């Protein structure tokens, strides 16, 4: 119990944390994300496989949101974004950064700690330096737009070169035209402004942050679409993906059979009879090329669940 209380105090007291370091250590990140049992990045963050990130792109915001709520996670969505390319989808492993209004004594301490850790350049470039392929730079800059632009096109190019992804900022960017020229780069932001960053300070990298209505941990997986962003705990991603894929298969089957007039809405919208289940399995065989997952994975899923 004592260790648990100390751990919570450690994570919640950001001022004490940043008096010691800019980012959580790998062991601290592992403790924070202890439910993840798979591979991890060198910095300790969960490393959800690329193939799962790719499959996640086909999951709707509503499906991801609903599955998470059913598992007790009710604060993982944030909407009302300005999206650079609304018709694109972005998934990736989260690198977090937190910014606050500038306070000279704390900013001095952060910069001293950063220098001791070998960090170079402006503090708003430090989170970019840790990005790897498949990462998404997610920053809480408290919604500041004027004088709150975290990046322009120079940093945007660096972000994309390192991560092959874009950004999710509870704040703003500048040089929008230049950012739009970076092929593949996308941004979910709260605003655009031609000003440059002033009176702000970086207070942490890969620490827990708040993005609007959502609490986000380093190593979470972000699902970003034009309707908003869902932040998924790493250990739930794979199960969420196959759950959502199975729901999509059921819906596709149900819509087809309803159009054919084979079953009534009442039959499809309630618990399926053995006859409908057998018909669904036959339909899966006939549409095997359309399955979003390996058939063996689907069969295992259905065997373990009462569908």
Protein Blocks (a to p, Z undefined) as FASTA:
>chain_A
ZZmmmmmmmmmmmmlmmmmombdcfklmmmmmmmpcbdcdfkopacddfklmmmmmmpcf
klmmmmmmmnopablccehiadfblmbccdddddddddddddfklmmmmmmmmmmnopgc
jfklmmmmmpcehiacdddeehpaghpafbdfklmmmmmmmnopacdddbddehklmmmm
mghiacddfbdcfbdcehiacfbehiacdehjaccdehiacdddfkbccdddfklmmmmm
mmmmmmmmmmmmmmmmmmnomacfklmmmccdfklmmmmmmmmmmmmmmpcbdfklmmmm
mmmpcZZ
